[in-house]
Amino acid sequence: MVMAAFRKGRIFLLVSLVITAAVLHYRLSIVQHAKIANTKDQNNVVDLSSQLNAPVEMELDFMERMKERMASRRRSVKDACRKMGLPTEPLDRIELITSKKYRLAYCPVPKTGCSNMKRVMLGLNGYGNDTEQIFPKNVIGQTNLLHKAISQNLTMRSTGFPPFVVEHQYTTFIVVRHPFERALSAYKNKLTKQWNGEPPQFMKKADHIKLRFGSPERKNATEKSPTFEEFVKYLYDANNTNINGEDNHWNSVNVICFPCQNQFDVIAKIETIEEDLRYLLKLLGAPDSLGMPKGYSKSGKSGTDIQVDPNFKRLNQEQIKMLYQVYQTDFKMFQYET
C-alpha cells in the first residue's frame, strides 16, 4: 500500500511539474510576444516619424540649396560689375512692380517670361488665387488688359530702389535669360509676321531695319520682316552709336534694371524658373498656386532654342561675335556661355 501510494505520489508530482512547466512556458511566450510587438510598434512609430519628417527635411535642404544659388548669382553680378568698372551708385531710373502685402519689388525684363511674371505679381496683389486664371493668355485680348492693369495700378519708376522698398526691407527680384535666346525671341515676336499672318507688331521698325541693313535685293523685296542677320547688324550698330536704349524688348538687362546699381536679392533665370520661383514664393510665404503659369517646361525652355532655330543657325561666326558684344555685360553678370 505504501509503495503504491508512493508511486502515485511520484506520478502526481511529475504531472504537476509538467503542467507547471507548460504554464510557465506559455506565460513566457506571451511576454516575449508582447516585447516583440512593442518593439515593432516602436519601430513603426520611428518609421512613421521619419516619414513625416522627410518632407520637412527635404524642404529645408531645398531652401538651403536655393539660398546658396542666389548668393552665388549675386556674387557673380558684383564681381562682373567690379571687373567692368560699372557704376554701383543709383544713377538711372528703373521700373518696378511691387506687392505691399508680400513686400516684393520686381524689375520686369521683357522676353524673360515677363507677361507671366506680371500675372504672378497681380496674384501677389490679391487679383486672384491662381495665375492660370488671371487674364488667361489663351483668351484673345487678355494679355493687353494684363499689361494695362499692371501699368495703371502697380508700376512705378524711380532712381534706384525707392525709400519704402529699402526701409521696409522688400525682397528685390529680377528674371534673366540667355542673351542670345532673348534677342531671338524679341526678333520673332516683334519683327516677323504674327502667327495669324498679320504684319509684324513693330512694322515700322521692321521695315526700317530691312531698308537700313538689308542687301539691295532685300531692300526692294515686298517682305516687310528683316532677317535675323539684319536684326543682329541693327543691334550691333545701335550698340556702337549709343542708342541701345530705344526698346527694352532687346535692350541689355544692364540698361533696363541696372544690376550694378541695384542689388537684387533673388536673381531668377528662365532656365531654372520653376525652382527659382518656388523658392521666391516660399521665401515670401505665398501660396504655390501663384507660381509661373504653364508655358515653360521644367528646363525653362519656351519654344526659342538657339541650338535648333534656323534663324540663329544662319549666323556666321562674325555675326555671333557682334551679337555677343551687344550683350557682353549680361553674359558676364549672369554667367552665361556663348
Secondary structure, DSSP 8 states (H G I E B T S, - for coil): -HHHHHHHHHHHHHHHHHHHHHHHHHHHHHHHHHHHHHHHHHHHHHHHHHHHHHHHHHHHHHHHHHHHHHHHHHHHHHHHHHHHT---S--SEEEEEEETTTTEEEE--TTSSHHHHHHHHHHHTTS-S-GGGSS-TTSTTHHHHHHHHHHHHTEEEEESS-HHHHHTT-EEEEEE--HHHHHHHHHHHHSS--TTS---TTHHHHHHHHHHHS-HHHHT-S--S--HHHHHHHHHHHHHTT-TTS-TTTS-GGGTT-TTTS--SEEEEGGGHHHHHHHHHHHHT--GGGS--SSS-TT---S--TTT-HHHHT--HHHHHHHHHHTHHHHHHTT---
